[in-house]
Amino acid sequence: MKDFNQDAFIKIADGIENPYIGEWKKAGKKVIGYYCTYIPEELLHAAELLPFRIRSTGNEDTDLGDVYMVRFTCSFVRMTLDLAFKGGFDFLDGLVMSNCCDHARRMFELFDLKIFTRKEFPSKPPSFYVPIPHVITDVGFEYYKNQIIRLKQKIEEKFSLSPISEETLATSIQIYNKNRELLRKIYTLRGLDRPKLSGSLALKIAMANTSIPKDQANIELERIINQLNDFEGISSKKKRIMLIGSVIDNTGFIDILENSGGIVVSDFLCFGTRNFLEDVKLRSKNDPLAEITERVYYRTSCPRMMDDHLRRFEFIKEEIQKSKIEGVIIQRINNCDLHGCENMILEHKLKELNIPVFNIDRENFQKDYSRIQTRIEAFLEMI
């Protein structure tokens, strides 16, 4: 797998900008940033915008972000703001934000007032806000669908586009459905008795996938699947771990885990399974925008959906059985309120099922991993 990690597509995950973005911009097309999996990428794709999932990969500081965000804000969000002030996202032509969590939601104003008004942006890019309900109901779906309709109209207006047709939306849906299917195939290969790839490599594939046009990503993912199918698999006595919790946008934490005697064969993370877990059984017919909204809204959720804990827990139990999980590591970025509550409940429930659990708080970028490594090693030895 050593050569695999040097793959040009995989290396996209090591930083922010990449050659695909450069080619996209040279063609006169626009890139739009977003933070959360609840943003309907298919709509952006249909508008010929390149959706770029914002992350802080490669950045180690929060100093510039700390000027505008208190230390009680999660370090992932502060690191992305710090990187934005350093010019890390100067290639963006716009931003789409939601109330995914209170910390990330604040980035809507900060990008609009502080980042997009810098001299590096001669013409201020537009910012779009999409409110999302915190519970899953039919009424909530109708509300969210109307917000997506409004987003479509605003995008057409701000970027001077002709109305996005249903045919164009349907084409984008097909491309994205294929993309999620390919990612699910790759992630399934982790759960084999001899895993075809490590958790670190799986995360890099997922992050690279959020950084380039999906039609090109699909070509890369199919190539990776063919290579993985020819790989005999990882033969080791490493403990099979499921990783749950806050967003992870660098491999540092997983590398420590996998270098300490574990291997991540399943996850429930924002850059992982939450992004492509399933395509829900659609109720809408001949209405592409409603289909997009249904898939995003009704899929297995993250803790921001306050009434969906039982469904999340059922997924975790199924993964534990299917992937032969020997232990669960639950992690939370300090001050992440949503995962703070969810992780505590999950820890108690998993312990009741006699499943080994390790619950830990961390920073998004950990400058000193030695203490975490010691605790992880001790947990793995107990399994």
N, C-alpha and C positions, 0 to 999 in steps of 0.2 A: 504493500500500500504506500510505500515511500514515494514512488513516482507519482502516484495518484494525488498526493498532497501538493505536488508541484504543478498540477494541472492549471492552465491559465484561467479557466472558469472558476475553479475552487479559490484561487488567489484573489478573486474579486472581493471575497469576504474579509480580507485582511485590511481593507481600507474603505474609503467612501467613493471617490470618483473612479471611473473605469473607462476603458476604450469604447464600450457600447454607448455610454452617455455622450462621449465626444462625437461619435459618428451621428448620433441622434440629433445633437445640436447643430452639427455641420449641415445637416439636411434641412435646417430651418424649423425643426420641430421643438416642442416645449416639454419641459420636465416639471412635474408637480409633486411636492413632498407630502407625506402623510405619516402619522404615527401608529395608527391602530388598525387591527384586523376588521373593525366594523365599518371601515371606509370601503365603499363599493368600487373596487378597482376596475371592474368591467366597464363601468360608466366612463371612467377616465380614459381607458383604453379606446373606447368607441369614439371619444372626442379627439383621438390622435395625440393624447398626452401620455407621456411616460410616467407611470406611478413609481415613485422612489420611496421606499420605506426608510424613514429617518432612523439612524442609529449613531452611536458614538464610537464605533470601532476605531481603534488606533489612538484615541484621545485618553490622556491619563489625568486630566485636571478638571476642576470645577470653578477655578478662580474667577473667570469672567462671568460665568453663570451665577456665582454667588452674589454678584453686585445687585442682581434683580430678583433673586429667589433665595428665600431663607434656607438655613441648613436643615430645616424640618421638611424640605422638599426632597424627593428621592434623588439619589445621585445620578441615575440614568438620565433624567430630564435635565438636571443641571449640567451634566456633561455634554448633552446635545446642544444646549444653549451656549455653553462655552465654545464648542466647536463652531457653532454658527457665527459667533463674533470673530473667530479666527479665520473666517472665510471658507469653512469646510463645505457650506451649502450654497455658495455663490452661483452655482449652476442652476439653481431652482428658478422656475418661472411662475411659481405660485405654491400655495399651501392649502391643504384640506385638513381641518381639525374637527374633533368631536369631544364630547364630554366623557371620553373613555375613563378617565379618572381626573380628580381635581388638579393634580400636579401637571399632567400633560395638557389639560384644557387651557391652562394659563399660557401655554405657548402660542395660542392663537393671537393674543394681544401683543406678546413680546416679539414675535416675528413681524407682525403688522406695524408695530410702533418703533421697534428698535433695530431689527435686522434688515427688513426690506426698505428702510429709509436711509441706509448707509450709502455712501458715494459709489460703492461697487454696483449699485442698482440704479442706473440712470433713470429708468422708468419703474416706478414702484409696482412689484408684482401683486396680483390679487390674492386675498385670503378668503377662504370659504369655511363656514362653520356649520356642522351638521349635528343637531342635538339628537340623542338616542335615549329612549326610555330605559329605566333601570329594572324593569320587569318584563316578562315575556307573556303578552296577552294579544288577543286579536285586535283590541282597541289600540294597543301599542304598535302593532304592525301597521295599521292604517295610518297612524301618526307618522311613523318612520318612513313609510312609503311616500307620503306627501312631502316629507323633508327631502327625500331623494329626487322627487320630481322638481322641487324648487332648486336643488343643487344643479340638476341638468340645465334648467333654464338660466341660472346664473353663469354657469360655465359657457354656455352658448353666447350669452351677452358679453361677458368679460373678454372672451377670446375671439369675438366677432365670427362665430361659427354659424353655418347653416344648421337648422334643426337636425339633431342626431336621429337618424331613422331607426325603426324597429329592426330592419334587416342588419344594420351595422351593429346594433346592440346584440342581436342574435349571434353574429359572427364572433364578437368578443366573448360572449358566454361560452361558445364552443372552445375557443382557445384556452380560456381559463379553466373550464371543466377538465380539459386534457391535462393542463398543468397540474392541477390538484391530484388527478389520477396518477400521474407519473411520480409525484412526490410521495403519495401513499405507497406506491410500489417500492420506492427506495427505502422508506421508513419500515416497511414490513420486513425487509431484508435484515434489519437489525435484530429482530426477534427470533431468528432462527437459532437452532442449537449451536451452530457455528456462525455467529454474526458475520455478515458480509462487510460491515463497516462499523467504525467506532462512533460514539456519540459526538465526539468533536468534529469528525468529518461530516456527519449528518447535519450538524448545525451550520457548518460552513456552506454546504450545498443549499440549505434553506435560505441563508442570508444572501448568498450570491443571487439566488432566484428572485429576490425582492428588489434587485438593483439593475435589472436589464429588461429589455422588451420580452414579453412572454412568448412570442412566437420563436424567438431565438433561444430563450431559456428551454423551451420544449425540446428543441434539437439537442441541446447540451444534456438535458436530463435523460433522454432516450439513449444517448451515447454512454452516459454513466451507468445506466441500468445494464446495458450490454456488457460493459467492462466488469461490473460487479457480479453478473451471472457467471462469468468465466472465472471468478475468484473463488478459491476453495472455501474460504471463510477463516475467521479468527479462532484458532484453537488455543484455549487458555483456561485456567482455573479461576479467572477473575469473577467476582461476585456480580450478578446481573442486577442492575439498578434501574429504577424508574425515577426520573428527575421531574419535580413539580415546582411551580411557584412563579416568582416575578420574572420579568423579561430578562433574557440573557442575550447580549449582542457581541460577546467576545468569548473565546474558547478557554480563557484562563481558568475559570472555576471547573469546567469539565475536564480540562487537562490534568488538574490536580487530582481530581477524583479518579481518572482513568490511569494515572501514574501511581496511584496508591493501592491498586489492587481491585478496582471496580471497572465495569464497563456499562455505559448507559445504553440500554437496549430499548427503552421506551421513554416518552416524556409527555408532559402536558404543559407546554410553554408557548408563548406568543409567536416566536419565530419557528416553532415546531408544529405539533399536531393541531393546535387550535386554529392555525391558519388554513389547513387543508384536510381536516379530520374527516369530513363527510360532505356529500352533496345531499341536502335534505330532500325528502319527497315533496315535490312542488305541487301546490294546489292551483296556482295560476296557470292559465293556458293562453297562448297567443298574446302575451303581455310581457315582453322581455324585461322591462323595468321592474315589474312586480316580481318576476322570477329572481332577479338579482337581489331585491330586497328580502325576499323569503329566505334565500340561502344564507345571507348574512345574519338575519335577525333570528331565525329559528334553529340555527346550528347549535351544537353543544357549546356552551358559553364559557366566558371567563368570570371571575368573581364579581365583576361589575353588575352582572345580572343577579339580583338579590334573591330571586325566587327559584333559582335553577340549581341549587347546591346538590340535590339528590341525583339529578341526571349527571352532573359532573362526577360525583362519587361512584356512580354505577359504571361510568366509563373507566375510571381508575381501577376498579375491581376487575373489570373484564380484561384490562391490559395486564394486570398482575398475573392473572391466570393464563392468558394467551401467550405472553412473552416469558413465562416462567420466572417472574421477578422474585429475587431473594431479599431485596430491601428497597425501601423508598426514602429518597432524600428530598426533603421539602425545604426550599430556600426562599428568602425574602430580602429584597433590598430594604435597608433601614428606612423607616418612615413610610413604607408602602402600606397604607391602611387596608386596602382591599384584601391583599394577600395575608396581612396580619391576622385578620379575623378568619379567613378561609383556612389558612394553614393550621391554626389551632384546632379547629373543628376536625379537619382531616387527620391530624395527628392522633386525636383521641379515638376516632372511628377505626383507623387502621390498627391501632394497638389493641382495640377490642377484638379484632380479627386475628390477633397474634402475628401481625406482619411487622418485622423490624422497621422502625422509623427513626430518621435523624432530621431534626428541625433546626435550621440555622439561619441567623441574620447575617447579612454581608453588605458590602458596598459594591456598586456596579463595577468599578475597577479596584481591585484589591492590591495595594502596593506591597503588603506583607501577607503572603499566603501561608507562612509557616504554621501559624496557630490553627488556621482552618485545616491545613493538611493533617496536623496531628489529630484533630478531632475526627476527621473523616477516616483516617487510618484506624483509629480506635473503634469506630462504628463498624467498619468492614471486618475487623477481627472478631467482633461479637457475633456476626452472622454465621 
